[in-house]
Every structure is written in structure tokens, then in C-alpha cells.
């Protein structure tokens, strides 16, 4: 995933890939920490919500269609 983001960096003029890489890294670190030392579910959920907010609150991130997700057409 990181290699793909690196290769398509010249095309990504809105830097959405940079935010996606940051969120992926945060999720990876939380998973690694949970494997090495058990963390509470509340802490994992809070950090995962933070990672989601990094991606979705980016000003240039928008969706045009959900492509049939949950019956949406």
C-alpha cells in the first residue's frame, strides 16, 4: 500500500495519499502494540476513530457515489 502511494504521489495533488498513509501507519502501530502488550478496547477504538478522522476530515476528500453500498443506487 505504501509503495502504491509512493508511486502515485505525482498524481496526488490534493495530498489525500499522505493522509491515508498516516492513518494506515497509526492503525498498524496500534495493531502491533496490541499484539505485543494487550491494550484496552476503548483505547484501540479511540485511536482508530482518530485515524479515520485524519482521512475523512481532509478538505479535498469527497465521495461521489457509494456504488450500491447498503442498497444505495
N, C-alpha and C positions, 0 to 999 in steps of 0.2 A: 504494500500500500504506500509506504513512504517512497519507494522507488518510483512508483507511478506519479506521485505528487511532485517529485523532483523533476521527472522528465517532462511533465506538462506545465511546469512553472512559467515558461514564457507565454503560454496561452492564458494563464490565470491572472488577468489584470485586476480583478477585484480582491485578490488575496484570500479567497474562500478556502483554498487548499492549505494555506498556512494555519488558519483556524481549525481546519479539520485535522491536520497533523498534531496540533496542540491537544485537541480533545482526545485523539487516539492515544497519544502519549500518556495523558492523565489516566485514561481507562486502563492502559497497560500497567502503569505503576501501581494503581490500586489493586489490580488482579495479582500482580507479583507480590505485593505486600501481604495480601490476604493468603497467598499460598505459603509464604514464609512464616508469618505470625498472624494468628486469627484476629480479624478486626470485626467490629460490631456491624450488623446490617445497617443500622442508622448512619454510620459514618460512610459506608460504601454508597448508600443511596444519595447522601448529600453531595459527595464528590462526583458521582455520576450525573446528578442534576446540574452541577456546576459545569461539567464537560459538555452537556447538552446545550446549556445556555451559551457557551462560547461559540458554538456553531450556529444556533438559531437566532441569536440576537445580533449577529453580524448585519450591518446595514444593507449589504448587497445580496443577502441570501433571500431568495423567494422561490416559491413553488408555483407552477402554472397549472398543474394537474396532479391528482393523486392516482390516476390511471387505474381506476377500478377498485381501489382500496376501500373495503367495507361497504361495497355496493355503490360507491360514488362513480358517476359516469362522466 
